Amino acid sequence: MSRYLREYKPKTTFPGVIGRTVDQSSPAWPKPLPAKEGTPNVLFSVLDDTGFGQFGCYGSPIQTPNLDALAANGLRYNIAAD
């Protein structure tokens, strides 16, 4: 279970601020801790109703330059299911 869910105490006031805009609002959870030096960046993307052939990095004629750049510098899975 998430550390943030365990910190919630029922029947307590909301610790954040809900304003009219994002600038006037503040979240109820603490700021994330900075990553340790040398920690790898991880991006895990979950998509529904999308085939791997729909991205340029897998040979699609559809241009997906940002996803292609991520794929060129990362790990790509070619088999999603058996």
DOTOR-248205 format. One line per field, with one value per atom (N, C-alpha, C, O): residue number from 1; residue in three letters; x, y, z. Coordinates in steps of 0.2 Angstrom, whole numbers. Example, Ala and Ser with C-alpha at 12.3 -4.5 7.8 and 13.67 -1.06 7.14 Angstrom:
BEGIN
nr = 1 | 1 | 1 | 1 | 2 | 2 | 2 | 2 .
rest = ala | ala | ala | ala | ser | ser | ser | ser .
x = 66 | 62 | 66 | 71 | 64 | 68 | 64 | 67 .
y = -28 | -22 | -16 | -17 | -11 | -5 | 0 | 6 .
z = 39 | 39 | 39 | 42 | 35 | 36 | 39 | 40 .
END
This chain:
BEGIN
nr = 1 | 1 | 1 | 1 | 2 | 2 | 2 | 2 | 3 | 3 | 3 | 3 | 4 | 4 | 4 | 4 | 5 | 5 | 5 | 5 | 6 | 6 | 6 | 6 | 7 | 7 | 7 | 7 | 8 | 8 | 8 | 8 | 9 | 9 | 9 | 9 | 10 | 10 | 10 | 10 | 11 | 11 | 11 | 11 | 12 | 12 | 12 | 12 | 13 | 13 | 13 | 13 | 14 | 14 | 14 | 14 | 15 | 15 | 15 | 15 | 16 | 16 | 16 | 16 | 17 | 17 | 17 | 17 | 18 | 18 | 18 | 18 | 19 | 19 | 19 | 19 | 20 | 20 | 20 | 20 | 21 | 21 | 21 | 21 | 22 | 22 | 22 | 22 | 23 | 23 | 23 | 23 | 24 | 24 | 24 | 24 | 25 | 25 | 25 | 25 | 26 | 26 | 26 | 26 | 27 | 27 | 27 | 27 | 28 | 28 | 28 | 28 | 29 | 29 | 29 | 29 | 30 | 30 | 30 | 30 | 31 | 31 | 31 | 31 | 32 | 32 | 32 | 32 | 33 | 33 | 33 | 33 | 34 | 34 | 34 | 34 | 35 | 35 | 35 | 35 | 36 | 36 | 36 | 36 | 37 | 37 | 37 | 37 | 38 | 38 | 38 | 38 | 39 | 39 | 39 | 39 | 40 | 40 | 40 | 40 | 41 | 41 | 41 | 41 | 42 | 42 | 42 | 42 | 43 | 43 | 43 | 43 | 44 | 44 | 44 | 44 | 45 | 45 | 45 | 45 | 46 | 46 | 46 | 46 | 47 | 47 | 47 | 47 | 48 | 48 | 48 | 48 | 49 | 49 | 49 | 49 | 50 | 50 | 50 | 50 | 51 | 51 | 51 | 51 | 52 | 52 | 52 | 52 | 53 | 53 | 53 | 53 | 54 | 54 | 54 | 54 | 55 | 55 | 55 | 55 | 56 | 56 | 56 | 56 | 57 | 57 | 57 | 57 | 58 | 58 | 58 | 58 | 59 | 59 | 59 | 59 | 60 | 60 | 60 | 60 | 61 | 61 | 61 | 61 | 62 | 62 | 62 | 62 | 63 | 63 | 63 | 63 | 64 | 64 | 64 | 64 | 65 | 65 | 65 | 65 | 66 | 66 | 66 | 66 | 67 | 67 | 67 | 67 | 68 | 68 | 68 | 68 | 69 | 69 | 69 | 69 | 70 | 70 | 70 | 70 | 71 | 71 | 71 | 71 | 72 | 72 | 72 | 72 | 73 | 73 | 73 | 73 | 74 | 74 | 74 | 74 | 75 | 75 | 75 | 75 | 76 | 76 | 76 | 76 | 77 | 77 | 77 | 77 | 78 | 78 | 78 | 78 | 79 | 79 | 79 | 79 | 80 | 80 | 80 | 80 | 81 | 81 | 81 | 81 | 82 | 82 | 82 | 82 .
rest = met | met | met | met | ser | ser | ser | ser | arg | arg | arg | arg | tyr | tyr | tyr | tyr | leu | leu | leu | leu | arg | arg | arg | arg | glu | glu | glu | glu | tyr | tyr | tyr | tyr | lys | lys | lys | lys | pro | pro | pro | pro | lys | lys | lys | lys | thr | thr | thr | thr | thr | thr | thr | thr | phe | phe | phe | phe | pro | pro | pro | pro | gly | gly | gly | gly | val | val | val | val | ile | ile | ile | ile | gly | gly | gly | gly | arg | arg | arg | arg | thr | thr | thr | thr | val | val | val | val | asp | asp | asp | asp | gln | gln | gln | gln | ser | ser | ser | ser | ser | ser | ser | ser | pro | pro | pro | pro | ala | ala | ala | ala | trp | trp | trp | trp | pro | pro | pro | pro | lys | lys | lys | lys | pro | pro | pro | pro | leu | leu | leu | leu | pro | pro | pro | pro | ala | ala | ala | ala | lys | lys | lys | lys | glu | glu | glu | glu | gly | gly | gly | gly | thr | thr | thr | thr | pro | pro | pro | pro | asn | asn | asn | asn | val | val | val | val | leu | leu | leu | leu | phe | phe | phe | phe | ser | ser | ser | ser | val | val | val | val | leu | leu | leu | leu | asp | asp | asp | asp | asp | asp | asp | asp | thr | thr | thr | thr | gly | gly | gly | gly | phe | phe | phe | phe | gly | gly | gly | gly | gln | gln | gln | gln | phe | phe | phe | phe | gly | gly | gly | gly | cys | cys | cys | cys | tyr | tyr | tyr | tyr | gly | gly | gly | gly | ser | ser | ser | ser | pro | pro | pro | pro | ile | ile | ile | ile | gln | gln | gln | gln | thr | thr | thr | thr | pro | pro | pro | pro | asn | asn | asn | asn | leu | leu | leu | leu | asp | asp | asp | asp | ala | ala | ala | ala | leu | leu | leu | leu | ala | ala | ala | ala | ala | ala | ala | ala | asn | asn | asn | asn | gly | gly | gly | gly | leu | leu | leu | leu | arg | arg | arg | arg | tyr | tyr | tyr | tyr | asn | asn | asn | asn | ile | ile | ile | ile | ala | ala | ala | ala | ala | ala | ala | ala | asp | asp | asp | asp .
x = 4 | 0 | 4 | 10 | 2 | 6 | 7 | 2 | 13 | 14 | 9 | 7 | 7 | 2 | -5 | -8 | -7 | -13 | -13 | -18 | -8 | -7 | -8 | -10 | -5 | -5 | -12 | -13 | -17 | -23 | -27 | -27 | -29 | -33 | -40 | -42 | -45 | -52 | -54 | -52 | -59 | -62 | -57 | -58 | -52 | -48 | -49 | -51 | -47 | -47 | -43 | -37 | -45 | -40 | -34 | -35 | -28 | -22 | -20 | -16 | -23 | -21 | -26 | -30 | -25 | -29 | -32 | -28 | -38 | -42 | -44 | -48 | -40 | -41 | -45 | -47 | -46 | -50 | -45 | -48 | -39 | -34 | -29 | -28 | -25 | -19 | -14 | -12 | -13 | -8 | -11 | -6 | -17 | -20 | -21 | -23 | -19 | -21 | -14 | -9 | -14 | -8 | -11 | -16 | -6 | -8 | -8 | -5 | -12 | -12 | -6 | -5 | -2 | 3 | 10 | 10 | 15 | 21 | 25 | 23 | 30 | 33 | 38 | 40 | 38 | 42 | 50 | 52 | 53 | 60 | 64 | 62 | 70 | 74 | 77 | 79 | 78 | 81 | 89 | 92 | 91 | 98 | 102 | 100 | 108 | 113 | 114 | 116 | 113 | 115 | 109 | 109 | 103 | 97 | 94 | 94 | 93 | 90 | 83 | 79 | 82 | 75 | 71 | 73 | 65 | 61 | 54 | 51 | 52 | 45 | 42 | 44 | 36 | 32 | 25 | 22 | 24 | 18 | 13 | 15 | 7 | 2 | -4 | -6 | -5 | -9 | -15 | -13 | -21 | -26 | -28 | -28 | -29 | -32 | -26 | -28 | -20 | -15 | -10 | -8 | -9 | -4 | 3 | 4 | 8 | 15 | 16 | 21 | 13 | 14 | 12 | 12 | 9 | 6 | 11 | 9 | 17 | 22 | 28 | 29 | 31 | 36 | 42 | 45 | 44 | 49 | 48 | 53 | 42 | 41 | 39 | 37 | 40 | 39 | 33 | 32 | 29 | 23 | 25 | 29 | 21 | 22 | 19 | 21 | 16 | 13 | 19 | 23 | 20 | 26 | 25 | 20 | 29 | 29 | 36 | 39 | 38 | 45 | 47 | 53 | 43 | 45 | 45 | 50 | 40 | 41 | 47 | 50 | 48 | 54 | 60 | 65 | 61 | 67 | 68 | 73 | 62 | 63 | 65 | 69 | 62 | 63 | 71 | 74 | 73 | 80 | 85 | 91 | 83 | 88 | 86 | 88 | 81 | 79 | 78 | 81 | 74 | 73 | 66 | 61 | 66 | 59 | 58 | 62 | 51 | 49 | 46 | 42 | 48 | 45 | 40 | 36 | 39 | 34 | 30 | 33 | 24 | 20 | 16 | 14 | 14 | 10 | 13 | 15 | 12 | 13 | 7 | 7 .
y = -6 | 0 | 6 | 6 | 11 | 17 | 21 | 21 | 24 | 27 | 33 | 34 | 36 | 42 | 39 | 43 | 34 | 31 | 29 | 30 | 27 | 25 | 31 | 31 | 37 | 43 | 46 | 51 | 45 | 48 | 46 | 40 | 50 | 49 | 51 | 57 | 47 | 48 | 54 | 54 | 58 | 63 | 69 | 72 | 69 | 75 | 80 | 78 | 86 | 91 | 90 | 87 | 92 | 91 | 96 | 102 | 93 | 97 | 102 | 106 | 101 | 105 | 111 | 112 | 114 | 120 | 120 | 118 | 120 | 120 | 127 | 130 | 130 | 137 | 137 | 132 | 143 | 143 | 141 | 139 | 142 | 140 | 135 | 134 | 132 | 128 | 132 | 129 | 138 | 142 | 144 | 145 | 144 | 145 | 139 | 140 | 133 | 127 | 124 | 125 | 120 | 116 | 109 | 108 | 104 | 97 | 95 | 99 | 89 | 87 | 82 | 81 | 80 | 76 | 79 | 85 | 76 | 80 | 80 | 76 | 84 | 84 | 78 | 76 | 75 | 69 | 70 | 76 | 65 | 66 | 66 | 63 | 70 | 70 | 63 | 59 | 61 | 55 | 55 | 60 | 49 | 49 | 49 | 47 | 52 | 52 | 45 | 41 | 45 | 38 | 34 | 28 | 36 | 32 | 32 | 38 | 27 | 27 | 30 | 29 | 33 | 35 | 29 | 26 | 29 | 23 | 26 | 30 | 24 | 26 | 20 | 16 | 19 | 13 | 15 | 19 | 14 | 16 | 11 | 5 | 12 | 7 | 10 | 15 | 6 | 9 | 4 | -2 | 6 | 1 | 2 | 7 | -4 | -4 | -1 | 3 | -2 | 0 | -6 | -9 | -7 | -12 | -9 | -3 | -13 | -11 | -8 | -4 | -10 | -8 | -1 | 2 | 2 | 9 | 15 | 21 | 13 | 18 | 17 | 12 | 23 | 24 | 19 | 17 | 18 | 14 | 7 | 3 | 5 | -2 | -3 | -8 | 3 | 2 | 5 | 5 | 9 | 12 | 18 | 22 | 19 | 26 | 32 | 37 | 31 | 36 | 39 | 35 | 46 | 49 | 49 | 53 | 47 | 47 | 49 | 45 | 55 | 57 | 57 | 54 | 59 | 58 | 51 | 50 | 47 | 40 | 37 | 32 | 38 | 35 | 37 | 33 | 44 | 46 | 42 | 40 | 41 | 37 | 30 | 27 | 27 | 20 | 19 | 14 | 24 | 24 | 24 | 21 | 26 | 27 | 22 | 23 | 18 | 14 | 6 | 4 | 3 | -4 | -5 | -2 | -9 | -10 | -17 | -22 | -19 | -26 | -27 | -23 | -33 | -34 | -40 | -41 | -43 | -48 | -46 | -47 | -45 | -43 | -48 | -48 | -53 | -59 | -65 | -65 | -71 | -77 | -80 | -86 .
z = 0 | 0 | 0 | 3 | -3 | -4 | 3 | 7 | 4 | 10 | 11 | 17 | 6 | 6 | 8 | 12 | 6 | 8 | 16 | 19 | 18 | 25 | 30 | 35 | 27 | 31 | 32 | 36 | 28 | 28 | 34 | 36 | 38 | 44 | 43 | 42 | 43 | 42 | 47 | 53 | 45 | 49 | 51 | 56 | 47 | 48 | 42 | 37 | 43 | 38 | 32 | 33 | 26 | 20 | 21 | 22 | 21 | 22 | 16 | 17 | 10 | 4 | 4 | 8 | -2 | -3 | -10 | -15 | -11 | -17 | -19 | -16 | -24 | -26 | -33 | -35 | -35 | -42 | -48 | -53 | -47 | -52 | -49 | -43 | -54 | -51 | -47 | -42 | -49 | -46 | -39 | -34 | -37 | -31 | -27 | -21 | -30 | -26 | -24 | -27 | -19 | -17 | -15 | -12 | -17 | -16 | -8 | -4 | -7 | 0 | 2 | 8 | -3 | -2 | -2 | -5 | 1 | 1 | -5 | -10 | -6 | -12 | -13 | -8 | -19 | -20 | -18 | -19 | -16 | -14 | -20 | -25 | -21 | -27 | -28 | -23 | -34 | -35 | -33 | -34 | -31 | -30 | -36 | -42 | -36 | -42 | -44 | -41 | -51 | -54 | -55 | -58 | -52 | -53 | -60 | -63 | -63 | -70 | -70 | -66 | -76 | -78 | -80 | -85 | -78 | -80 | -82 | -79 | -88 | -91 | -93 | -97 | -89 | -91 | -94 | -90 | -100 | -103 | -104 | -107 | -102 | -103 | -108 | -106 | -114 | -119 | -120 | -119 | -121 | -123 | -130 | -133 | -133 | -140 | -145 | -150 | -144 | -148 | -150 | -145 | -156 | -158 | -159 | -160 | -158 | -158 | -165 | -166 | -170 | -177 | -178 | -184 | -173 | -174 | -172 | -173 | -171 | -169 | -174 | -177 | -175 | -180 | -179 | -183 | -172 | -170 | -172 | -172 | -173 | -175 | -183 | -185 | -186 | -194 | -196 | -202 | -192 | -195 | -199 | -197 | -204 | -208 | -204 | -206 | -198 | -194 | -190 | -187 | -191 | -187 | -180 | -178 | -176 | -169 | -166 | -163 | -168 | -166 | -159 | -157 | -154 | -147 | -145 | -141 | -147 | -145 | -148 | -145 | -154 | -158 | -154 | -154 | -152 | -148 | -142 | -140 | -138 | -132 | -134 | -130 | -139 | -141 | -143 | -142 | -146 | -149 | -143 | -144 | -137 | -132 | -126 | -120 | -127 | -122 | -124 | -128 | -120 | -121 | -124 | -121 | -129 | -133 | -132 | -133 | -131 | -131 | -138 | -140 | -141 | -147 | -147 | -152 | -141 | -140 | -134 | -128 | -135 | -129 | -126 | -120 | -130 | -127 | -131 | -136 | -127 | -130 | -134 | -137 .
END
